Structures are given as C-alpha cells and as structure tokens.
Amino acid sequence: MALLYGLLWRLLLFLLHVNRALLSWLRVRLRSVQGRLWERAIAALLLPLALAGFQDPQKKLTQANPDANGNPVTGSRTAGRRARWLSDGRSLEKLPVHIGLLVAEEELSYTDTANLVVWCMAVGISYVSVYDQHGIFQKNNSRVLEEIARQQQDLLGVDGSKYSVEFLSNGIDKQHHNVLSCRPAVKLLCPDDGKQSIVAAAQQLCRSVENRERSSKDISVTMLDSLLRESKNVPDPELVVKFGPVDSTLGFLPWHIRLTEFISLPSHHGVSYDDLFGALQRYSACQQRLGQ
C-alpha cells in the first residue's frame, strides 16, 4: 500500500511540472502575439504620416494640367460633359450644320445665350447665328463674346481655346479672330442684315441692266440667289430655335429661311441643355418634304 501511495505522489508531481511548463509556454506565446499586434497598430498609425511627405502623383498631374482647374473631380466632370454632348450629337439621325437662335423676348440674358452657343458647338454644330429684333446682341458684341468665352471655360473646361467669330453687318461679312479660333463660327444678327443684303443685290442687278451689262430678261431668282451668296460661304440655317411667346420670325434672314425648320421654346431664360437637345431631337425626327 505504501508503494502505491508513493507512485501516485510521483504521478501528481509529474503532472504538476507538466502543467507549469504549459503555462510558461502559453505566457511566452501570448506576449509574442501581443507584441506583434502592438507593432502592427503602431505601423498603421504612422503610415499616413509617412505618406504625407510624398506628393500625390495625381496632384502633380492636375497641377501640370490647368484644364482640370486644380480639381481632379471638376476636371473629370467637365470631360464627362464633353463626351456626353459629343455623343448626343452623333446619336442624332441628322444634325443642323447651321442653327439660328432667335430671341423674341424684350429682356435678354447674355449668360443663357452664351450657354446655348457653347452647347451647340459641343454637339458638333458648325455655325450658330444669334438674332434679336432690336440688334442689341450685335451692338454689344464684345460683351456677348466675353460671356461665350467664360461659359465655354465653365462648361467645357477648355483653357485658352478660341473659336472664330464672324459678324454680319449691313450685308457684309467681317471676320474677327480675337475671340474663340476653331472650326465653329458665331454670327450676331439684326433685322438689317437680311434686308440690306437683298436691297444691295437688287441695286447691283439694276445697275447692270442700266449699264447694259445684263438684260432685264436675264434677271431671275437664281441670279439674285447667286448674288446674295457671292460673299458668303455660310449655308442657310436648317433649324431656327425661337425663344419667346411671339409667333413671328421678326425679320430673321428672310431670304435664307425658305427651307428652315422652326421650333419654339417658351423662353431662353434658365434654358437647359436638355431643352436644346430636345429641340435637336425634334428636328432630327421631322420629315422635310422640300416642296414635294
């Protein structure tokens, strides 16, 4: 019996030593894991501070590209708008080469008019004519052109890019390249532009008959048409968008609108791109019989 007790005592001592050894090993492992976790936490806190010393490559690119206006989000937004407007223009079955913007309202908005001009250019229209009954836009052409350049920068983000701008004054085309130099052209028109050119062509025909250079029998619509187009390389407007409640062309280029489609919008004040594109969609979908 004493021998049995002695064996049991030794077994208990052995288990006690094993238990102590396991506890010691677990303490060491726990400290090691805690140490690694602590190191990772410190590294996570110090990493942003370390990266702050290096300039963001995207920021460098933005600084080198003023088109982004110092803001990559704004640059991306303007690029997205340009892509959308160009895509919209290509999606139309037909797009007018020359569009007229007829403002039949007493109070004129230079900003809204400039927006319309820029949107027309953005979808791919080559010629834009802006007309008001009293010729206010033409008299204040510098203000109109400054507003077009400003809205072009705001809407398209094109820095320093310019379009060629033409004026029609008393039937004579005068080109000015001091604002905007690209393919699209802007014309500021008033009632005298259409009437004076017809009067000048008629006077020229009368003088040629008086000087016996032509016979009165030679005078025809075709001849008058060729005289009216001699000094102009601008096509007739295929579409005129009229703004305002007045149901009248108000003297807008009377000779050149025989085949022009007219679409009316309530007002140019607060007009949106979707309003203009809606008019372009209506024009694209319409069937023009052309006298047939």
C-alpha positions in Angstrom: 0.0 0.0 0.0 2.8 2.4 0.8 4.4 1.6 -2.6 1.1 2.5 -4.3 0.9 5.8 -2.5 4.4 6.6 -3.5 3.7 6.0 -7.2 0.6 8.2 -7.0 2.6 11.0 -5.4 5.2 10.9 -8.1 2.5 10.9 -10.8 0.9 14.0 -9.2 4.3 15.8 -9.1 4.9 14.9 -12.8 1.6 16.4 -13.8 2.3 19.5 -11.8 5.6 20.0 -13.6 3.8 19.5 -17.0 1.1 22.0 -16.0 3.8 24.6 -15.1 5.6 24.1 -18.3 2.5 24.5 -20.4 1.6 27.7 -18.6 5.1 29.2 -19.1 4.9 28.3 -22.8 1.5 29.9 -23.2 2.7 33.1 -21.5 5.6 33.4 -23.9 3.4 32.9 -26.9 0.8 35.4 -25.7 3.4 38.1 -25.1 4.8 37.4 -28.6 1.4 37.7 -30.3 0.6 40.9 -28.3 3.9 42.4 -29.3 3.2 41.8 -33.0 -0.3 43.2 -32.7 1.1 46.3 -31.0 3.7 46.7 -33.7 1.0 46.5 -36.4 -1.1 49.1 -34.6 1.8 51.5 -34.4 2.6 50.9 -38.1 -1.0 51.6 -39.1 -0.9 54.9 -37.2 2.5 56.0 -38.6 1.8 55.0 -42.3 -0.4 58.1 -43.1 2.2 60.4 -41.6 4.9 58.8 -43.7 2.9 59.0 -46.9 2.0 62.7 -46.2 5.6 63.6 -47.1 5.2 62.5 -50.7 3.1 64.5 -53.2 0.2 62.6 -54.8 1.1 61.8 -58.4 -2.5 62.7 -59.4 -2.0 66.1 -57.8 1.2 66.7 -59.8 -0.7 65.8 -63.0 -3.5 68.2 -62.0 -1.0 71.0 -61.4 0.5 70.3 -64.8 -2.9 70.4 -66.5 -4.8 73.6 -65.9 -7.7 72.2 -67.8 -8.6 70.3 -64.6 -9.0 73.7 -62.8 -6.8 72.3 -59.9 -9.6 69.9 -59.0 -9.5 66.3 -60.4 -13.2 65.9 -59.7 -14.1 69.0 -61.6 -11.8 68.0 -64.5 -13.4 64.6 -64.7 -16.9 66.2 -64.6 -16.1 68.6 -67.5 -14.6 65.7 -69.5 -17.7 63.7 -68.9 -19.9 66.5 -70.1 -17.9 67.0 -73.2 -18.1 63.3 -74.0 -21.8 63.2 -73.4 -22.6 66.2 -75.6 -20.4 64.9 -78.4 -22.1 61.5 -78.1 -25.5 63.1 -78.2 -24.7 65.0 -81.4 -23.5 61.8 -83.0 -26.6 59.9 -81.9 -28.9 62.2 -83.9 -30.0 61.0 -87.3 -29.4 64.5 -88.7 -27.7 67.5 -87.1 -28.0 71.0 -88.5 -24.8 72.5 -89.9 -26.2 76.0 -89.2 -28.6 76.7 -86.4 -30.3 80.1 -85.6 -31.1 81.2 -82.1 -34.0 83.7 -82.4 -34.6 85.5 -79.1 -38.1 87.1 -79.3 -38.1 88.5 -75.8 -37.6 92.0 -74.5 -35.2 91.1 -71.6 -32.1 89.5 -72.9 -29.8 87.1 -70.9 -26.2 87.1 -72.1 -25.3 84.1 -69.9 -28.2 81.9 -71.1 -27.5 82.9 -74.7 -23.8 82.1 -74.3 -24.7 78.7 -72.8 -26.9 77.9 -75.8 -24.0 78.8 -78.2 -21.5 76.6 -76.3 -23.9 73.7 -76.2 -24.5 74.0 -80.0 -20.8 73.9 -80.6 -20.3 71.0 -78.1 -22.7 68.7 -80.0 -21.0 69.4 -83.3 -22.9 72.3 -85.0 -20.6 74.4 -87.2 -22.5 77.7 -87.5 -24.6 79.4 -84.8 -26.5 82.6 -85.6 -27.8 84.7 -82.7 -30.6 87.1 -83.5 -32.8 89.6 -81.7 -35.2 92.1 -83.1 -33.5 95.2 -81.9 -29.9 94.2 -82.7 -28.9 94.5 -79.0 -26.6 91.5 -79.1 -24.8 92.9 -82.2 -24.4 96.3 -80.6 -22.9 94.7 -77.5 -20.9 92.1 -79.4 -17.8 92.4 -77.1 -20.0 91.5 -74.1 -21.5 88.6 -75.9 -18.1 87.2 -76.9 -16.7 87.6 -73.4 -19.7 85.7 -72.0 -19.3 82.9 -74.6 -15.6 82.6 -73.7 -16.4 82.5 -70.0 -19.2 79.9 -70.4 -17.0 77.8 -72.7 -14.4 77.7 -69.9 -17.0 76.8 -67.2 -18.9 74.2 -69.2 -16.2 72.6 -71.3 -13.1 73.4 -69.3 -11.1 74.4 -72.4 -8.4 76.9 -71.3 -7.4 79.4 -73.9 -9.2 77.6 -76.8 -11.0 80.0 -79.1 -13.5 79.9 -81.9 -13.5 82.1 -85.0 -16.4 84.7 -84.7 -18.0 86.3 -87.7 -20.3 89.3 -87.8 -22.8 90.2 -90.5 -23.2 94.0 -90.7 -25.3 95.6 -93.5 -24.9 92.6 -95.7 -21.1 92.5 -95.4 -19.2 89.7 -93.6 -16.5 90.9 -91.3 -14.3 88.2 -89.7 -12.9 88.7 -86.2 -10.5 86.2 -84.8 -9.9 87.9 -81.4 -12.3 85.6 -79.6 -12.7 81.8 -79.9 -10.3 80.1 -83.1 -11.7 76.8 -84.0 -14.0 75.5 -86.7 -17.4 76.7 -85.4 -18.4 80.2 -86.2 -20.8 82.6 -84.4 -22.8 85.3 -86.1 -24.6 88.1 -84.3 -27.5 89.2 -86.5 -30.1 92.0 -86.5 -33.0 92.7 -88.9 -30.9 94.9 -91.2 -28.6 92.0 -92.1 -31.2 90.1 -94.1 -33.0 93.1 -95.7 -29.9 95.1 -96.6 -28.3 92.3 -98.5 -31.4 91.8 -100.6 -31.5 95.6 -101.3 -27.8 95.6 -102.3 -28.2 92.7 -104.6 -31.3 94.3 -106.3 -29.4 97.5 -106.8 -26.5 95.7 -108.3 -28.8 94.0 -110.8 -30.5 97.3 -111.7 -27.1 98.9 -112.3 -26.0 96.1 -114.5 -29.2 96.5 -116.6 -28.7 100.2 -116.7 -25.1 99.8 -117.9 -26.3 97.2 -120.4 -24.2 94.5 -118.9 -27.3 92.4 -118.5 -30.8 92.3 -120.0 -33.9 92.7 -117.8 -34.9 89.2 -119.2 -31.8 87.7 -117.6 -32.8 88.6 -114.1 -34.1 85.6 -112.2 -34.5 84.2 -108.8 -31.4 82.0 -109.4 -29.3 85.1 -110.4 -30.5 87.0 -107.3 -29.7 84.0 -105.1 -26.2 83.7 -106.5 -25.5 87.4 -105.9 -26.7 87.1 -102.3 -24.3 84.2 -101.7 -21.3 85.5 -103.6 -19.5 86.8 -100.5 -20.8 84.2 -98.1 -19.6 80.7 -97.5 -22.2 80.0 -94.8 -25.1 77.6 -95.6 -28.7 78.5 -94.9 -29.9 77.7 -91.4 -31.6 74.3 -91.4 -33.0 74.9 -87.9 -34.1 78.0 -86.0 -35.0 77.7 -82.3 -37.2 80.6 -81.3 -37.4 81.7 -77.7 -40.5 83.7 -76.5 -44.2 83.9 -77.0 -44.2 85.8 -80.3 -45.3 83.7 -83.3 -43.2 85.6 -85.9 -39.7 85.3 -87.5 -39.2 89.0 -86.7 -37.3 89.6 -89.9 -34.7 86.8 -89.3 -32.8 86.4 -92.7 -35.9 86.4 -94.9 -34.1 85.1 -98.0 -32.3 82.2 -96.3 -35.1 80.5 -94.4 -37.2 79.1 -97.2 -36.4 75.5 -96.1 -35.7 76.2 -92.5 -37.4 74.3 -89.7 -38.7 76.4 -86.8 -39.0 75.1 -83.3 -40.3 77.2 -80.4 -39.3 77.2 -76.8 -41.1 79.3 -74.1 -38.0 81.3 -73.0 -34.3 81.5 -73.2 -34.1 82.5 -69.5 -33.0 79.5 -67.5 -32.9 77.3 -70.6 -31.1 74.0 -70.0 -29.1 71.7 -72.2 -31.9 69.1 -72.2 -34.3 71.8 -73.6 -31.9 72.5 -76.5 -31.2 68.8 -77.1 -35.0 68.1 -77.1 -35.3 70.7 -80.0 -32.5 69.0 -81.9 -34.2 65.6 -81.4 -37.5 67.0 -82.8 -35.6 68.4 -85.8 -33.8 65.1 -86.3 -37.1 63.2 -86.3 -39.1 65.6 -88.6 -39.6 64.8 -92.3 -38.9 67.8 -94.6 -40.8 67.5 -97.9 -38.9 70.3 -99.5 -41.8 71.3 -101.7 -42.5 67.8 -102.9 
